[in-house]
Structures are given as C-alpha cells and as structure tokens.
C-alpha cells in the first residue's frame, strides 16, 4: 500500500493529460476508437507504474537499453516511408495490428531514465538514440533527447551531457527542416486544432500537459536526475509538437507516448527487505 501511495503522483502524471485528451477527442469529433484506445493503454500502463520495478543489475539495464535502441531503429528496417513536405522519406513508425506506433516516443522516455542512472554510459546512450532519430528523421525525438540531456546535466554537471545538448540541438534543427509531414487531426498540432474549436478547451489541454510535466519534475517517486531527464524529454516532445507537425504527447491520439512515459515512470528499483 505504501508503494502505491508513493507512486500516485506518477500515475497522475500519466492519467491527467491522457484523460483530458480523451475527453476532448470525445467531444471534438474524433473517431470513437481514438479515446478508447488511449484510455485502454492508460489502464495497462498505470498498472505498470503502480507495481513495476526497473532492472536491478547493470547487465540487465544494459540489455534493456540495447533493446530500446533497437526499437528506435525498427522504422528504418520495418517501417513504411511517408513523404515529407520537402520530398524526403520519413520513417518514424511501425505498424502493430491497427496501431501505428511512433518508436521514438516509446523508447526515449525509458532511455532517458536509464541514461540518468548511468554516469559512464548515459551520454553514449543518448548519442546512440540521437543517431537513430537523425536517420528517420525525427526532430521531436531529437529535441526530447536534447532536453533530457539538459535535465541530467543540470543535476549531475556531467560535461558529456553538455556535448549531447549542443549536438542534439543542431541535429534537431536539421531534422526539423528535413522531416516535416502533413499533420493528422487529433494527433499532431493538437493545441492548435483544439483552439480552433474552443480556446478555453485548448487552455485546459495545455494545463493538463503542464500538470504532467510538474508532477514528473517535482512529485514523482524517481530520483532527482531521473525526474529532470524524464521531464526534459516530455518538454522536448511537447515543444516540437507546438512548432511543427509532430505527435502531441499524452493529450493527442497515440498509444506510443503513453507506453513510453508509462514504462519510464515504472522503472523504479524497490529495495529488497
């Protein structure tokens, strides 16, 4: 019971924006399965956040990091290309049944937590993720990596994370130019679309996303460097979604960010008694 109480802020960080987004989709004219899909994935990931335990040993953490990096590479080998507005092939998604999953949003949040935990390999992990994002190209994941590194550097003062910040920022600018795709309703440009329907509703969605950021940063059960890394990743995804045609995390339709941030919030080592 104490474990569950400790994790309530993390569950709220996931639930508040997802539920707010589902309400908006229900009243805003989205296909009915959009809200239902998000809520079903939320239920599964909230359970994981409540009881999940992260890898306890360095080898298991290394294996998990490798698996997550391979997930990020999947679109390059198994994903379908979408033409960007500049004519470039964009590969950011894999299709699993009826769901098109944005692999950067699945893999990057838990990778950010793992990178924050490992002083020696944290920067190489984020560099590897940045390389995968560059070839997709995926500026949202690039900015998420950059701001996750800013969060880790703020806490640890690791100069290598400063290198990730500088390289990630300029690489993300290149990705933003090369990788813009036409926006999908209720997925990309969510706040703009909501504001066109009702400004107050858009403000409520923005407040829900801001509440998630604050809960991760100040109230979640993770250690300080992990909280800053994960909040930075959310900020990076969100800011790019407002600037360009990228999925809006948690408040828009999409299972991937719910899975990714849910996985990350459940990566907590619980001391054995």
N, C-alpha and C positions, 0 to 999 in steps of 0.2 A: 504493500500500500504506500509506503514511503517512497519507493521507486516511482510509482505512478504520480504522486504529488510533485515530485521533483521534475517530472517531465511534462507536466501540464502546460507550462509556458511554451515548450517546444511544439506540443500538439496544437496549441492555439495559434502559433506562428504559421503552421501549415493550414489549419482549418479556417481561420478568419478570412484570408483572401480567396480561398477556393469556394467557400460558401457564398461570399459576396459576389464572386464572379458567376456562380451558378444561378443565383437569384436574378442577376442582370440578364443572363442568357435566356432564362425562362420568360422574362417579361419583355425582352428586347427583340424577340422574333427569331432566335437561333433554332436550328433543328433540335427536337426534343432530346435526342441522344447525347447532345453536347454536355448539358448539365448533368445528366445521369452518369455519363462516363466519368466526368471529373469527380463526382461525389463517390462513385464506387471505388475509384482508385484512391481517393482520400481515405475512405474507411480502412482499406488494406494498409496504407502507409501509416495512418495514425496508430494502428495496432503495432506496427513495427517500431514506431517511435516510442510507444509506451513500454515495450518489453525488449527491444533489440539490444544487442551487445556487439560492439565492434570487435575486430580481430585483436587477440590478446598478445600475440608474439610478433617480433619483427618479420620472420619469414611469411607469416600469414598476411601481414599488412602489405608486404612487397608483392605477394601474389595478387591480392585484391587490387593494388594499384596497376599492375600489369593488365589484369582483366578489364579494368575500367578504361585504360588507354586503348586496348583492343576494341572495346565498344565504340570509342570515338572514331576509330579507323574504319568501322564497318561500312559506313556510307560510301567510302571510296572504292570498296570492292563489291558491295551488295546493294547499294542504294541506286535509285533511279535519278538521273540528272534532270534538273529544272533549269531552263534558260533564264539568266539574269537580264536586267534591263540593258546591260552592256553587251549581251550576247555570249557571256561566259557560261560554262556548265557549272552548276551548283549542286553539290551532293552533301546534304546535311541530315538526311532522314533514312530510316529503314522501315519497311512495312512489315508489321507483325499482325496477321489477321486483318481486321478492319482499321487498325491503328497505325498511323504514320508517326513514328517516334523520332524526335529531334535528339540525336545521340549526345550532343554537347550538353544539353540540359539534364540528361540522365547522369552522365559520367562526371561532369566538372564539379558539382557540389560535393560529392564524397571525396573526389580527388583533392579538393581544396582542404578538407578536414585532414586527410592523410598527409598532405604536404605540410600543414601547420604542425603536425605531430612529429615530423621527422626533420631535424635540423640539417642533417647531412644530405638527404635526398629530396627535401622539399622543393628547392629551386629546380633541380633536374626534372622532377615530376611535372611541374608546371610548364617548363620549357617544352617537354615532350607533348603535353596537351596543346600548347600553343602551336607547335609544328603541325599537329593533326588538324587543328582548326584552320590553319593558314591554307592548307591544300583543299579545303572543302569549297570555297572559303566561307568562314563563319565569324563575322565581326562581333556578334553578340557573345559568343563563347570567348573570343579574344579579349573583349572588354571585361568579361566576368573573370578571366584569368588575371588580367591586369589589376583589377580592384581587389581580388582575393590576395594577390601579392602585396598590394598596398596595406591591406589589413594585417597580414603576417609581419611585414616589415615594421609597421607601427608598434607592434608588441615586442618583436624579437630583435629589431635593429640589424637583422642579417643583411649584409651588403649584397649578397647574391640575389635576394628578393628584390632589391633595388634594380638590379640588372633585368630581372623579369618585368618589372614595371616599365622601364624605358623601352625595351624591345617590344613588349606586348602592346604598348600604346601605339607605336608607329606601325607595327604589323597590323593592328586592328584598323587603323586608318586606311591602309591598303586594301584590307579585306572588305571594308565598308564600301569602297568605290567599286570593287570587282563583283560583289556578291548580292547586290540588291535585287530582290524578286518582287513580283506583284503581290500586294497584301491580300490575305484571305480574311473575310469577315469573321469576327469573334475570335480570331487567332492573333493576327498582327494588328498594330495600331488600335488596340482595344480602347485606350482612353480617348483617342480622337473620335472613334466611332460612337462611344458612349456619350461624349459631349455633344455630338450632333443630334442625339436623341433627347438628352436631358443633361444639362450642365451639372445639376446637383447630384445626379447619379454618377457621373464621371468623377466628381469630387469624392463621393463615398467610396468608389473603387480605388481611387488613389490613396485615400486614408486607410483602407484595408491593407493595401500593399505596404504603405509606410508603417502600419502597426506590425506587420510581419517582420519587416526589417528591424524595428525597435525591439521586438521580442527576441529575435535571434541574437541581436547585439548585446542586449542588457539583461535578459531574463532566462535564457535557455541554460540547460544543465551542462553544456560543454565548457571546456576550459577557455581562458581569455583569447589565446591566439586562434583557437578554432572558431570561436564566435565571430571574431573580426574577419577571419578568412571567409566564412560562410555568408556573413552579412555583406561583405565586399562582392562576393560572387552574385548575390541577389541584386545588388545595386548595379553591377555591370550589365547583367541581363536586362534589367528594367530600363536603364538609361538608354541602351541601344534600341530597345523596343519603342521608346518615345521618339527617337531620332530617325529611325529607318524601319523598313518592313521586316521586322523580326518578331518572333512569338513573344507575347507579353506573359511573363511568368506568373503562374498561380491564379490570376484573375481571368485569364483568357482560356479558350478551349485548348486542351492538350494534356495528355497524361504524363508526358516526359518530365516537365518541371516538378510535378507533384511526386513522381517517383524519385527524381534526383535529390530534391531537398528533403524528402522523407527518409531516403537512405542515409543522407548525411546526418540528419538530426538523430538517427538511431545508432550512429557509430559511437557508442559510449562504452568504455571499459568499466565494468562494475567490479569493485574489489571483492575478492572471494573471502568468505568468513571461515 
